[in-house]
Amino acid sequence: MKVLIVDDQKINRTLPSVLLKQAGCEVFEADSGEAALALLRTCPVDAVLLDISMPGVSGMEVCAKLRQEPAWGHLHIVAYTAHALPSERSEILAAGFDELLVKPINRQSLLDALKLP
């Protein structure tokens, strides 16, 4: 599986990157919504781990753009966030995300969110 991790904080990309590589995934990273959209135009992936709160283009905006494009319709998009209130969860999933992964993460929660064994 090819996974794109999008988070403006390097430390928040490091742990999932290491865990996914250990699980046999090919991992790509982007530090902004703009960089994620640019990378996706040239490098197809199967799933996106997408931070919600980023400067510039937010994760919610990136998700909306991805859902509008038929070429990206197959993407499994996981919200990767510290926002965990029930109302926020509903709003995030209603925005088009497939799953919600709350920081801090562990190996099992990451694999579960991406539907990996």
C-alpha positions as CSV (number, residue, x, y, z in Angstrom):
1,M,0.0,0.0,0.0
2,K,1.2,3.5,-0.8
3,V,0.4,6.1,1.9
4,L,0.8,9.8,1.9
5,I,1.3,11.4,5.4
6,V,0.4,15.1,5.5
7,D,1.2,17.1,8.6
8,D,2.9,20.5,9.0
9,Q,4.9,19.2,12.0
10,K,7.7,16.8,11.1
11,I,7.5,15.0,14.4
12,N,3.8,14.1,13.6
13,R,4.9,12.5,10.3
14,T,7.8,10.5,11.8
15,L,6.0,8.0,13.9
16,P,3.4,6.9,11.3
17,S,6.1,6.9,8.7
18,V,8.2,4.4,10.7
19,L,5.2,2.3,11.6
20,L,3.9,2.1,8.1
21,K,7.3,1.2,6.6
22,Q,7.6,-1.6,9.2
23,A,4.2,-2.8,8.0
24,G,5.5,-2.9,4.4
25,C,4.0,0.3,3.1
26,E,5.6,2.7,0.7
27,V,5.4,6.1,2.4
28,F,5.4,9.6,1.1
29,E,5.3,12.8,3.2
30,A,4.1,16.3,2.6
31,D,4.3,19.3,5.0
32,S,1.3,21.2,3.8
33,G,-2.0,20.9,2.0
34,E,-0.6,22.5,-1.1
35,A,2.4,20.1,-1.2
36,A,0.0,17.1,-0.7
37,L,-2.1,18.2,-3.7
38,A,0.9,18.7,-5.8
39,L,2.4,15.4,-4.9
40,L,-0.8,13.5,-5.6
41,R,-0.9,14.9,-9.1
42,T,2.3,13.1,-9.9
43,C,2.4,10.2,-7.4
44,P,-0.7,8.0,-7.0
45,V,-1.3,6.6,-3.5
46,D,-3.9,4.3,-2.0
47,A,-4.4,6.2,1.3
48,V,-3.8,9.6,2.8
49,L,-3.2,10.3,6.5
50,L,-4.3,14.0,6.6
51,D,-3.8,16.5,9.5
52,I,-6.8,18.7,9.9
53,S,-5.2,21.8,11.3
54,M,-2.5,23.2,9.0
55,P,-1.5,26.7,8.0
56,G,-2.7,27.6,4.5
57,V,-4.9,24.9,3.0
58,S,-6.4,22.9,5.9
59,G,-6.9,19.2,5.9
60,M,-10.7,19.7,5.5
61,E,-10.1,21.7,2.4
62,V,-7.7,19.1,1.0
63,C,-10.2,16.4,1.7
64,A,-13.0,18.4,-0.1
65,K,-10.7,18.9,-3.2
66,L,-9.8,15.2,-3.3
67,R,-13.5,14.1,-3.0
68,Q,-14.4,16.5,-5.9
69,E,-11.9,14.8,-8.3
70,P,-13.0,11.4,-9.9
71,A,-9.3,10.4,-10.2
72,W,-9.0,10.5,-6.4
73,G,-12.3,8.9,-5.6
74,H,-10.7,5.6,-4.6
75,L,-8.5,7.2,-1.9
76,H,-8.9,6.1,1.7
77,I,-8.6,9.4,3.6
78,V,-7.9,9.3,7.3
79,A,-8.2,12.5,9.4
80,Y,-5.1,12.6,11.5
81,T,-5.8,15.0,14.3
82,A,-5.8,15.9,18.0
83,H,-9.5,16.9,17.7
84,A,-11.5,14.2,19.4
85,L,-14.7,15.7,20.7
86,P,-17.8,13.8,19.5
87,S,-19.1,16.9,17.7
88,E,-15.8,17.3,15.9
89,R,-15.7,13.6,15.0
90,S,-19.1,13.9,13.3
91,E,-18.1,17.1,11.4
92,I,-14.8,15.5,10.2
93,L,-16.5,12.3,9.0
94,A,-19.3,14.3,7.3
95,A,-16.6,16.3,5.5
96,G,-15.6,13.2,3.5
97,F,-13.0,11.4,5.6
98,D,-13.2,7.6,5.8
99,E,-11.7,7.3,9.3
100,L,-10.5,9.4,12.2
101,L,-7.2,8.8,13.9
102,V,-6.6,10.7,17.1
103,K,-3.1,11.8,18.1
104,P,-1.2,10.5,19.9
105,I,-1.3,7.3,17.9
106,N,-0.1,3.7,18.4
107,R,0.7,1.0,15.9
108,Q,-2.6,-0.8,16.1
109,S,-4.8,2.4,15.9
110,L,-2.8,3.4,12.7
111,L,-3.1,0.0,11.1
112,D,-6.8,-0.2,12.0
113,A,-7.5,3.3,10.5
114,L,-5.8,2.3,7.3
115,K,-7.5,-1.2,7.3
116,L,-4.1,-2.9,7.3
117,P,-3.6,-6.4,8.9
